[in-house]
Amino acid sequence: MTDADWTSLLPPLLAIVLAIATRRVVASLLGGIWLGQMLILGSWNPLTSFAASLDAIVAVFAGAGDARVLLFMLLVGSAIAVMER
């Protein structure tokens, strides 16, 4: 898939619908990433898409700036969870 068309709306729509239906946000986001990789690769093989999704997630942590932002968000979320108790 090289051009943006209506199929580019499917991954976020899947993530939103799954998050509302299951109330599991992380699993819903992973489902959206998986569908996005399936559309990018152009193959409907779920195992290949799963492997590509894992590679994309690991690639995010390769950049120092991205890793710092994710760690900061994790720390802020942990602090909020502790304060709610």
N, C-alpha and C positions, 0 to 999 in steps of 0.2 A: 504494500500500500504506500504510494508516494504522494497522492493528492488527498487533501482533507475533504471528506464528504460526510454524509449523515452517519456513517459507521464510526466516525471519531467520537460521537456522542454516546456510544454504547458502553465503554468502560466506566465513565462517571455515573451514568444512569444505573448500571448494574451495582456499583458500589453504594449508591444512595438507597436503592430499593432493598438490597441485602441488609444494609445497616438499619433501616427502619423495620424490616421484617424480623431480623434475628437479634437485633440490639447488640451485635458483636461487631464493633467498628473495625478492629484490626483485621479480622477475617474478611470483612467486606472490602476493605482497601486492598488486601492481597488478591481477592477475586477480581477486582477492577484492574490491577496490574497484570494479572494473568491473561485476562481478556484483551487488554491492550497489546501485550506481547504477541498474542495469537493473531491479532489484526496486523501488527507491524510485520511479522514474519510471513504472513500470507498463507501459512499452512494451518490446517485444522487438526494437527496432531497435538493433543493436550500435554503429552510428556515433553515434547520439544519446547512448547510454550512455557511449561513449568520450569525447565532448565534455563531458558532464556530469562525468565522472570527472576530467578535466583541470581543469575549473573548480573542483571540490571540492579538489583537491590545491593549486592556486594560492591558494585562499581560506585554506588553513591558514597559508600564509606571510604573509598580510595582517596577522595579529595579531603584535605585537612580542614578546609572551611566548612564543608558539608557535615563532617563528623563533629566538629565543634558545635554547630548549630543544633544537631540532633541530640548531642549530650546535654546541652543547655536546656533544651525542651524537656528531656527526661528528668533532669534535676528539678526544674520548676514544677513539673507534674508530680514528682515525688513529694516535694515540699507541700504542695496543695493537698495531696492525699493525707499527709501526716497531720496537717492543720485541721482537716475535716473530722478527725477522730476525736 
